[in-house]
Amino acid sequence: MTQDPFALSQDPRWYAVRCVFEKGWLPDDQDDSVYEERITLWRATSVEEAVARAEAEARTYAAAIPDAPDRYLGLAQAFALFDGPADGAEVFSLLRASTLPADAYLDAFFDTGAERLRTL
């Protein structure tokens, strides 16, 4: 029998929670809003506890720069780790159905050209 990864437990386990923010500052060369996705790890006895703690931390994180506060957008997605954090451990997974072919899917959701990242 498979164990429900989100079931209540007496023993704490690891959860990753992704929260989304709108940045409170805009780069000089950009008029568009900038969004950030953060994934944080929480040791908790339930997914509800992990999300509650992540959302409390998200509000603190968003208010960290008083002159240009970020805005936590209220989206929290949780993933129960199968094992504890370790080298190569899966820390987040999200499944999404789509009618898009693979290249269009990546362009639409992950590689829009507007990401602020360094190419390796």
C-alpha positions in Angstrom: 0.0 0.0 0.0 1.4 3.4 -1.0 1.6 6.0 1.7 -0.2 9.4 1.1 2.7 12.0 1.1 0.2 14.6 2.3 -1.3 12.6 5.2 -1.0 13.9 8.8 1.8 12.3 10.6 3.2 12.4 14.1 6.7 12.4 12.6 7.8 15.5 10.9 8.9 15.2 7.2 10.3 17.6 4.6 8.1 19.7 2.4 9.1 22.2 -0.3 6.7 25.1 -0.8 6.8 27.4 -3.9 5.5 30.9 -3.4 5.2 33.6 -6.0 5.9 37.3 -5.6 5.6 40.5 -7.6 8.8 42.5 -7.1 8.4 46.0 -5.5 11.2 47.5 -7.7 11.5 47.8 -11.4 14.9 47.7 -13.2 15.7 51.0 -14.9 15.3 49.5 -18.4 12.0 47.7 -17.8 8.4 48.9 -17.4 7.0 45.4 -17.0 6.4 43.8 -13.6 9.0 41.4 -12.4 7.9 38.2 -10.7 9.8 35.8 -8.5 9.2 32.2 -7.6 10.8 31.0 -4.4 11.0 27.4 -3.1 11.6 27.0 0.6 12.1 23.8 2.6 10.1 23.1 5.8 10.1 20.2 8.3 6.5 19.8 9.4 4.0 17.2 10.5 1.5 18.1 7.7 1.3 19.9 4.4 -1.0 22.5 6.0 1.6 23.3 8.6 4.3 23.6 6.0 2.2 25.9 3.8 1.2 28.1 6.8 4.8 28.5 7.8 5.9 29.2 4.2 3.2 31.8 3.8 4.2 33.5 7.0 7.8 33.6 5.8 6.7 34.8 2.4 5.0 37.8 4.0 8.1 38.6 6.0 10.3 38.2 2.9 8.0 40.4 0.8 8.2 43.2 3.4 12.0 43.0 3.8 12.8 46.2 1.8 10.5 48.9 3.3 11.1 51.4 0.4 10.1 48.9 -2.3 8.2 46.0 -0.7 7.5 43.0 -2.8 4.0 41.5 -2.8 3.3 37.9 -2.0 0.6 36.9 -4.5 -1.0 34.3 -2.3 0.0 31.2 -4.4 1.7 28.4 -2.4 2.3 25.0 -4.0 3.6 22.2 -1.8 5.6 19.1 -2.5 6.2 16.3 0.1 9.8 15.1 -0.3 10.1 11.3 -0.4 13.4 11.5 1.5 15.2 14.2 3.3 17.2 16.9 1.5 20.4 15.3 0.1 22.7 15.5 -2.9 20.4 14.9 -6.0 17.2 14.7 -4.0 14.0 15.7 -5.7 12.7 18.8 -3.9 9.8 19.9 -6.1 7.6 18.5 -8.8 4.5 19.9 -10.5 2.6 18.0 -13.1 0.6 20.1 -15.6 -1.5 18.8 -18.5 -1.2 20.8 -21.8 -2.2 20.6 -25.4 1.0 22.4 -26.4 3.8 20.5 -28.1 7.0 20.4 -26.0 8.9 23.4 -27.5 5.8 25.6 -27.3 5.2 24.4 -23.7 8.7 25.4 -22.7 8.4 28.8 -24.4 5.0 29.5 -22.8 5.9 28.5 -19.2 9.7 28.4 -18.7 11.6 30.1 -21.5 9.6 33.2 -22.5 12.7 35.3 -23.0 11.8 37.6 -20.1 13.5 35.5 -17.4 16.3 37.2 -15.4 18.9 34.5 -15.4 22.4 33.7 -16.5 22.9 31.3 -19.3 25.3 28.5 -18.6 
